[in-house]
Amino acid sequence: MTQREPTWGRVSAAAHEHLVLIRNGEVLRAQQGGSVWKWPSDTVARIDTSVHRLQFTADQITRERVGVQVTGLAVFRIVAPLVAFRMLDLSEPGRHCTILEQMFVGATRRLVATLPLDDCLTRRKDALAAELMAEVAPVVSGRGHAEDRTDAGWGVVIDTIEIQDVRVLSAEVFERMQAPYRAELALSAVRAQADVAAAEARIKAEAEREIEIRRAAMLAQEQARIEQVRARARDEAEHVASLERMRLESEIERATRVATHKVLEQQAQLAMEREKAEASVETARLEAAAVRLRAEADADATRLARAALDMVSEGRLQELALTQTAPEVAKALRGAFGQITVRPTDLTELVGAVKAVVGR
């Protein structure tokens, strides 16, 4: 930490160095950095106050008689340069580090000898590092107490102590110690593999279920689309059927009107034919009646002719035929004059018939 100074002249110090000038056994100047003038009779020291690291290794057996090797790291710095200059030999670099290292090694061995192996391996922070700090720090910084900061110590402050490694020296013991952990690790690995397999199976099942859900949703959408298409087709078919039904109803109505018209025409024709038939029947009846009346007239004429043959002459007979018989015949045949025609020859024939009858 210190360097050999020139016999006389100006001596300078860096910012991380504390400069001390001593003359006739008394400290004339003590400052951080800067420079001083040194005479041959003066003593000048430059003390490094920066942070330093110290690594130490200690071999020791634990309470179970198992050998372990402890490797640690201590970080320290000089906070009271005048105290450190007086208490430590700073003429050669690293000499005070050797003293601190021996202190750490001794304290570590003493602590490890009282601890079980499991504490050494698992409780590095509180079982080793904290105990080393509590044991060494007061010695180098004060009167033996952690809270003492007077100039009775070495002027050194330990910032931290870390236990970097605790290694079991016996390979067989280490293997035996590792066996349960390795078995547990193997079991954990098997369990992890089982968990992974279960997780993969679960994820696969969930993926398949998701795919099935999506497939079902797609099928439902497709079914809905098909139903919509069917409904649309059904509506179109119903519309076409409705139009066809309306057309058929119109055709039926038109056919009904035509049929009704034909029936009415046929009924009118049948009525006309019936009227014609009835007229024919009436005509036949009238003709029969005319024939009957004619026959009756002939009979009446015959009877009259017989009665009046001797009483009248031929001229009288003709007169009678014209004045009496013919009007009677005409009266009898009054309703059939449209169909019966009386000619003069008929009257002549009637008179002849009367004569014939009278002559007999």
NORVENPE-V735046 format. One record per residue. N is the residue number from 0. SS is DSSP state (H for helix, E for strand, C for the rest). PHI is phi in whole degrees, 0 to 359 (NA if undefined). NEAR is the number of other ideal C-beta (glycine too) atoms within 12 Angstrom. Layout:
<<N;SS;PHI;NEAR> <N;SS;PHI;NEAR>>
//
This chain:
<<0;C;NA;33> <1;C;249;30> <2;C;237;20> <3;C;289;14> <4;C;267;27> <5;C;295;16> <6;C;296;13> <7;C;207;15> <8;E;121;15> <9;E;275;17> <10;E;244;30> <11;E;246;20> <12;E;232;31> <13;E;284;19> <14;E;293;15> <15;E;266;19> <16;E;245;28> <17;E;257;36> <18;E;260;37> <19;E;236;38> <20;E;246;30> <21;E;239;23> <22;E;226;18> <23;C;55;11> <24;C;81;10> <25;E;242;13> <26;E;279;23> <27;E;277;20> <28;E;218;25> <29;E;216;28> <30;E;214;25> <31;E;271;22> <32;E;73;21> <33;E;83;21> <34;E;211;20> <35;E;221;30> <36;E;261;20> <37;E;245;27> <38;C;265;20> <39;C;303;13> <40;C;274;14> <41;C;275;26> <42;E;240;28> <43;E;236;38> <44;E;232;35> <45;E;246;37> <46;E;255;39> <47;E;284;32> <48;C;254;33> <49;C;284;21> <50;C;283;18> <51;E;235;27> <52;E;247;21> <53;E;224;33> <54;E;255;22> <55;E;226;34> <56;E;225;24> <57;E;226;34> <58;E;256;22> <59;E;199;30> <60;E;264;24> <61;C;274;32> <62;C;294;18> <63;C;271;22> <64;C;65;15> <65;C;249;30> <66;E;284;25> <67;E;227;38> <68;E;240;28> <69;E;251;42> <70;E;243;25> <71;E;227;38> <72;E;224;27> <73;E;240;35> <74;E;246;23> <75;E;218;37> <76;E;204;30> <77;E;270;40> <78;C;252;28> <79;C;236;28> <80;H;302;35> <81;H;295;27> <82;H;293;28> <83;H;297;36> <84;H;296;33> <85;H;278;23> <86;H;267;24> <87;C;248;32> <88;C;272;19> <89;C;258;33> <90;C;288;18> <91;C;240;15> <92;C;295;18> <93;C;89;18> <94;H;293;17> <95;H;292;31> <96;H;293;27> <97;H;296;17> <98;H;298;26> <99;H;296;37> <100;H;298;26> <101;H;297;19> <102;H;295;31> <103;H;295;40> <104;H;296;28> <105;H;296;21> <106;H;295;35> <107;H;294;41> <108;H;299;28> <109;H;295;20> <110;H;290;37> <111;H;296;39> <112;H;296;24> <113;C;260;19> <114;C;253;30> <115;C;288;20> <116;H;297;30> <117;H;296;20> <118;H;293;24> <119;H;296;39> <120;H;278;28> <121;H;253;17> <122;C;245;20> <123;H;292;30> <124;H;291;20> <125;H;269;18> <126;H;278;28> <127;H;243;41> <128;H;297;32> <129;H;294;22> <130;H;292;28> <131;H;297;39> <132;H;299;32> <133;H;293;21> <134;H;269;24> <135;H;268;40> <136;H;303;35> <137;H;297;26> <138;H;292;29> <139;H;276;41> <140;H;245;33> <141;C;202;26> <142;C;269;16> <143;C;117;18> <144;C;245;16> <145;C;296;20> <146;C;271;12> <147;C;274;18> <148;C;236;20> <149;C;277;17> <150;C;273;20> <151;C;275;19> <152;C;265;29> <153;C;257;37> <154;C;76;32> <155;E;246;41> <156;E;243;31> <157;E;267;38> <158;E;284;22> <159;E;201;23> <160;E;229;37> <161;E;238;26> <162;E;269;38> <163;E;278;23> <164;E;204;20> <165;E;231;37> <166;E;240;25> <167;E;283;28> <168;C;285;23> <169;C;275;21> <170;H;293;13> <171;H;295;13> <172;H;298;21> <173;H;296;21> <174;H;296;13> <175;H;295;17> <176;H;293;25> <177;H;283;18> <178;H;304;14> <179;H;299;14> <180;H;292;17> <181;H;294;15> <182;H;298;14> <183;H;297;14> <184;H;295;14> <185;H;298;15> <186;H;298;14> <187;H;297;16> <188;H;296;14> <189;H;298;14> <190;H;298;15> <191;H;296;15> <192;H;297;14> <193;H;297;14> <194;H;297;15> <195;H;297;15> <196;H;298;14> <197;H;296;14> <198;H;296;15> <199;H;297;14> <200;H;297;14> <201;H;295;14> <202;H;297;15> <203;H;296;14> <204;H;297;14> <205;H;297;14> <206;H;296;14> <207;H;296;14> <208;H;295;14> <209;H;296;14> <210;H;297;14> <211;H;296;14> <212;H;297;14> <213;H;296;14> <214;H;297;14> <215;H;297;14> <216;H;296;14> <217;H;296;14> <218;H;297;14> <219;H;296;14> <220;H;297;14> <221;H;295;14> <222;H;297;14> <223;H;297;14> <224;H;297;14> <225;H;297;14> <226;H;298;14> <227;H;296;14> <228;H;297;14> <229;H;298;14> <230;H;298;14> <231;H;295;14> <232;H;296;14> <233;H;296;14> <234;H;296;14> <235;H;297;14> <236;H;297;15> <237;H;297;14> <238;H;296;14> <239;H;297;14> <240;H;297;14> <241;H;296;14> <242;H;297;14> <243;H;295;14> <244;H;296;15> <245;H;296;14> <246;H;296;14> <247;H;297;15> <248;H;298;14> <249;H;297;14> <250;H;297;15> <251;H;296;15> <252;H;297;14> <253;H;296;14> <254;H;297;14> <255;H;296;15> <256;H;297;14> <257;H;297;14> <258;H;296;15> <259;H;298;15> <260;H;297;14> <261;H;296;14> <262;H;298;14> <263;H;297;14> <264;H;298;14> <265;H;297;15> <266;H;296;14> <267;H;296;14> <268;H;297;14> <269;H;297;14> <270;H;296;14> <271;H;297;14> <272;H;296;14> <273;H;296;15> <274;H;298;14> <275;H;298;14> <276;H;296;14> <277;H;297;14> <278;H;296;14> <279;H;297;14> <280;H;298;14> <281;H;295;18> <282;H;296;19> <283;H;298;16> <284;H;298;17> <285;H;296;22> <286;H;298;20> <287;H;296;17> <288;H;296;21> <289;H;297;27> <290;H;299;19> <291;H;296;18> <292;H;297;27> <293;H;298;25> <294;H;297;17> <295;H;296;20> <296;H;297;34> <297;H;299;24> <298;H;295;20> <299;H;298;25> <300;H;296;36> <301;H;297;24> <302;H;296;18> <303;H;294;30> <304;H;296;34> <305;H;296;22> <306;H;287;19> <307;C;249;26> <308;C;292;24> <309;C;278;12> <310;C;266;13> <311;C;231;23> <312;C;271;15> <313;H;294;19> <314;H;295;11> <315;H;294;22> <316;H;298;34> <317;H;296;24> <318;H;297;17> <319;H;296;28> <320;H;297;34> <321;H;279;21> <322;H;268;17> <323;H;242;25> <324;H;290;34> <325;H;298;27> <326;H;297;18> <327;H;294;25> <328;H;295;31> <329;H;296;24> <330;H;295;17> <331;H;293;27> <332;C;261;28> <333;H;298;17> <334;H;281;18> <335;H;242;27> <336;C;294;16> <337;C;290;13> <338;C;253;20> <339;C;248;25> <340;C;243;13> <341;C;262;27> <342;C;261;11> <343;H;299;14> <344;H;295;11> <345;H;296;23> <346;H;299;26> <347;H;300;19> <348;H;297;17> <349;H;297;33> <350;H;296;33> <351;H;296;20> <352;H;295;25> <353;H;297;34> <354;H;299;25> <355;H;299;17> <356;H;291;22> <357;H;296;26> <358;H;298;14> <359;C;290;11>>
//
